């Protein structure tokens, strides 16, 4: 773990994103909130917030941070969902790991909610993939 004892506090913000490829029919069901398990978007949003707040519990060398805000925004294509997760804090270290963990959790929770609709006749998931999970931006503003 990095020693941040002597670092000053500053406003920190990070944005991460990711995408999941799904069948077009599954996307329609998501937009209507009518998947077999219910409306997956609110569940995925809660998963993103929980993951961001609990990142140090699953990423060994992350410092525990007081997260002040987590925002999610999903966009839909014909056969994909993209999520952008923005995390904010005031602290001694950044929140990019929290943002990227939140994006991954959003996509995993969404996948869990819709996987029954993704199976082919052999019980496999040939059209489904979680892709492009990445940190888009991080920002640090020194405190006055």
C-alpha positions as CSV (number, residue, x, y, z in Angstrom):
1,X,0.0,0.0,0.0
2,X,1.3,3.5,-0.9
3,X,2.1,5.7,2.1
4,X,-0.2,8.7,1.8
5,X,0.3,10.0,5.4
6,X,1.9,13.3,4.4
7,X,-0.3,14.0,1.4
8,X,-2.8,16.9,1.7
9,X,-6.5,16.5,1.0
10,X,-7.9,17.6,-2.3
11,X,-11.1,17.2,-4.3
12,X,-10.9,14.0,-6.5
13,X,-13.1,12.9,-9.3
14,X,-12.8,10.0,-11.7
15,X,-14.9,8.7,-14.5
16,X,-14.8,5.1,-15.9
17,X,-16.9,3.3,-18.5
18,X,-17.6,-0.1,-19.9
19,X,-19.8,-1.8,-22.4
20,X,-21.7,-5.1,-22.6
21,X,-22.8,-6.6,-25.9
22,X,-26.2,-8.3,-25.8
23,X,-28.9,-9.5,-28.2
24,X,-31.1,-6.8,-29.6
25,X,-34.1,-8.5,-28.1
26,X,-32.4,-8.3,-24.6
27,X,-31.8,-4.6,-25.1
28,X,-35.5,-4.1,-25.9
29,X,-36.4,-6.0,-22.7
30,X,-34.0,-3.9,-20.6
31,X,-35.4,-0.6,-22.0
32,X,-38.9,-1.8,-21.1
33,X,-37.8,-3.0,-17.7
34,X,-39.3,-6.4,-18.4
35,X,-36.6,-9.0,-18.0
36,X,-37.3,-12.3,-16.2
37,X,-35.7,-10.9,-13.0
38,X,-37.4,-7.5,-13.3
39,X,-36.0,-4.1,-14.2
40,X,-32.2,-4.5,-14.4
41,X,-31.1,-0.9,-14.6
42,X,-31.9,0.1,-10.9
43,X,-30.2,-3.0,-9.7
44,X,-27.1,-2.3,-11.8
45,X,-27.0,1.3,-10.5
46,X,-27.1,0.1,-6.9
47,X,-24.4,-2.5,-7.7
48,X,-22.2,0.3,-9.1
49,X,-22.6,2.5,-6.0
50,X,-22.0,-0.5,-3.6
51,X,-18.9,-1.6,-5.6
52,X,-17.4,1.9,-5.6
53,X,-17.9,2.3,-1.9
54,X,-16.5,-1.1,-1.1
55,X,-13.5,-1.1,-3.5
56,X,-10.9,-1.5,-0.7
57,X,-12.6,-4.8,0.3
58,X,-11.9,-6.4,-3.1
59,X,-8.8,-4.6,-4.4
60,X,-6.1,-5.4,-1.8
61,X,-4.0,-2.2,-1.8
62,X,-6.7,0.4,-2.3
63,X,-7.1,2.9,0.6
64,X,-10.5,3.2,2.2
65,X,-12.1,6.5,1.1
66,X,-15.1,8.5,2.1
67,X,-16.9,8.5,-1.2
68,X,-19.1,11.7,-1.5
69,X,-20.9,10.8,-4.7
70,X,-21.4,8.1,-7.3
71,X,-23.3,8.8,-10.5
72,X,-24.1,6.3,-13.3
73,X,-25.4,7.0,-16.8
74,X,-26.3,4.3,-19.2
75,X,-26.7,4.6,-23.0
76,X,-28.2,2.0,-25.3
77,X,-27.3,0.9,-28.8
78,X,-29.0,-1.8,-30.9
79,X,-27.0,-4.6,-29.3
80,X,-25.1,-3.0,-26.4
81,X,-25.3,-1.0,-23.2
82,X,-22.6,1.4,-22.1
83,X,-22.3,2.7,-18.6
84,X,-20.3,5.7,-17.4
85,X,-19.6,5.9,-13.7
86,X,-18.4,9.1,-12.0
87,X,-17.1,9.0,-8.4
88,X,-16.2,11.9,-6.2
89,X,-14.4,12.4,-2.9
90,X,-12.3,14.8,-0.9
91,X,-9.2,12.9,0.3
92,X,-5.6,12.1,0.0
93,X,-5.8,9.7,-3.0
94,X,-7.8,9.4,-6.2
95,X,-11.0,7.5,-6.9
96,X,-10.2,5.9,-10.3
97,X,-10.2,2.4,-8.9
98,X,-13.6,3.1,-7.3
99,X,-14.9,4.4,-10.6
100,X,-13.7,1.4,-12.6
101,X,-14.9,-1.1,-10.0
102,X,-18.3,0.6,-10.1
103,X,-18.4,0.3,-13.9
104,X,-17.5,-3.4,-13.8
105,X,-20.1,-4.1,-11.1
106,X,-22.8,-2.3,-13.1
107,X,-22.1,-4.5,-16.1
108,X,-21.9,-7.7,-14.1
109,X,-25.1,-6.9,-12.3
110,X,-26.8,-6.1,-15.6
111,X,-25.5,-9.4,-17.0
112,X,-26.8,-11.3,-14.0
113,X,-30.3,-9.8,-14.5
114,X,-30.5,-10.6,-18.3
115,X,-28.5,-13.8,-18.8
116,X,-31.6,-16.0,-19.1
117,X,-32.5,-14.0,-22.2
118,X,-29.0,-14.4,-23.7
119,X,-28.7,-18.2,-24.0
120,X,-28.7,-19.9,-27.4
121,X,-30.2,-23.3,-28.1
122,X,-27.2,-25.0,-26.6
123,X,-27.4,-23.0,-23.3
124,X,-24.3,-20.9,-24.3
125,X,-23.9,-17.1,-24.5
126,X,-22.2,-16.5,-27.9
127,X,-23.4,-12.9,-28.3
128,X,-22.6,-11.6,-24.9
129,X,-19.4,-9.9,-23.9
130,X,-18.3,-7.3,-21.3
131,X,-15.8,-5.0,-23.0
132,X,-13.8,-1.8,-22.8
133,X,-13.8,-1.2,-19.1
134,X,-11.5,1.7,-18.6
135,X,-10.8,4.9,-16.7
136,X,-11.9,7.8,-18.9
137,X,-10.7,10.7,-16.8
138,X,-9.4,11.6,-13.3
139,X,-9.2,15.0,-11.8
140,X,-7.5,16.5,-8.7
141,X,-8.2,20.0,-7.4
142,X,-6.1,21.2,-4.5
143,X,-8.0,22.6,-1.5
144,X,-7.6,26.3,-0.6
